[in-house]
């Protein structure tokens, strides 16, 4: 029974991804890219045939899944989705090897944004659009989308979303999880359409406008240009993307609270206040640090705000090569690699809420040393937080930096220097995008050995799924009954 449920969910997932290929297929037809039409059409039709063969005959069947099966379903969804999304990239010849096509696809769906391609402007426009669409699908979460569109899957939707969404605490903003998922996707789509329209008004054509809107709201960072957003050299475009990157790094539940006028929940949200304060501080710190590069304060703010928000939201866009900036500016940006956006956002990284909990606990431990008999607790969102959140955060942080260290070792074995290997591991596990050295904003990941690329694929997936969902399968306890 579980096998049927598993195949049913996978078939629905692939059909949704296949349906998203309609956009690049339409662009290929409109722009005369006849050579790539079949690369999108055949996988799309195959996914529809698969759902007809597997989902429709068993759509009335229901099955209650346990915790082990939940992790297997979510991990399987992301692996199959990444492999399926790589098909057009490989078949079109845009990525000559399966390794490169899969790396690009995994980087897209996990919203990492690291690319192995050094000639993006030579790719068919439909292929570039598909790369950016993978960000958009993966940003809010493909399982969340599946639950939103198909509430009759016959499995526990909340269990699946808990295994996919980010942050130490999972919750519903409405009584029904399917309603929650629908509201989040509606807000997500509305932001995307708004940004695309603004980018078109600022000077992009429609294809580039939607491509970059998909990348921005998914906090991915794929661009249609080799020099990313810097290619446009347009202040209006920089400002628009900066604002929407900032929005994408916020817990999307807060936007729902705005719609229903629960402003007190936004005012009391501890994570949002820390996120806002961190962004403001980072922008000012970087702006001051680049005074020797940009001699007017408005230009300092323009470039500093774009790059700071790009890194903390784990989007990875760039308007210039920040590795050429003074070392002080690089230092502030380097710190942001460790932060990430808010839980419940499309951002990767450790998440602001975990750092908030950690520093509050450090403060409590300091107070406890001064007042041994005192009782201290962590307050989150103006309420006393549960103690198990502290344990959750501590364990996650330990596992996160262990995976970063292991990924750094793999990079060093692949002949990267230590700094490049370390920053690329932070980028992979945190789904940030750029790194240092040859993997910086002006470089790409195409020079890496294949075994490093495959390990990075695992690291990106693990980081996107909050580590446990992917690492669970390596624990003997998982396979014990």
Secondary structure, DSSP 8 states (H G I E B T S, - for coil): -HHHHHHHHHHHHHHHHHHHHHHHHHHHHHTT-GGGHHHHHHHHHHHHHHHHHHTGGGTT------HHHHHHHHHHHHHHHHHHHHHHHHHTTSSSSHHHHHHHHHHHHTT----S-S-GGGS-HHHHHHHHHHHHHHHH-HHHHHHHH-TTSSS-HHHHHHHHS-SS----SSSSHHHHHHHHHHHHHHHHHHHHHHHHHHT--HHHHHHHHHHHHTT----SSTTGGGGT--HHHHHHHHHHHHHHTS-HHHHHHHHTT-HHHHHT-HHHHHHHHHHHHHHHHHHHHTTTT--SHHHHHHHHHHHHHHHHTT----SS-GGGS-HHHHHHHHHHTTT---TTSS--SS-HHHHHHHHHHHHHHHHHHHSTT-----EETTEE--HHHHHHHHHHHHHHHHHHHHHHHHHHHTT--HHHHHHHHHHHHHT----SGGGSTT--GGGS-HHHHHHHHHHHHHHHTTTHHHHGGGSHHHH--
